[in-house]
Amino acid sequence: MAQLGELYFLVDFTRSYMAVG
């Protein structure tokens, strides 16, 4: 489960970064 949570966090962070950029 830890991996899934980490992946989700990474995706959310990337989406936010793309939204800002």
VENLINJO-V428896 format. One record per residue. N is the residue number from 1. RES is the residue in one small letter. PHI is phi in whole degrees, 0 to 359 (NA if undefined). NEAR is the number of other ideal C-beta (glycine too) atoms within 12 Angstrom. Layout:
BEGIN
N&RES&PHI&NEAR, N&RES&PHI&NEAR
END
This chain:
BEGIN
1&m&NA&7, 2&a&299&8, 3&q&298&9, 4&l&298&10, 5&g&297&11, 6&e&295&12, 7&l&298&13, 8&y&300&14, 9&f&298&14, 10&l&296&14, 11&v&296&14, 12&d&297&14, 13&f&297&14, 14&t&296&14, 15&r&298&13, 16&s&295&12, 17&y&298&11, 18&m&294&10, 19&a&296&9, 20&v&289&8, 21&g&281&7
END
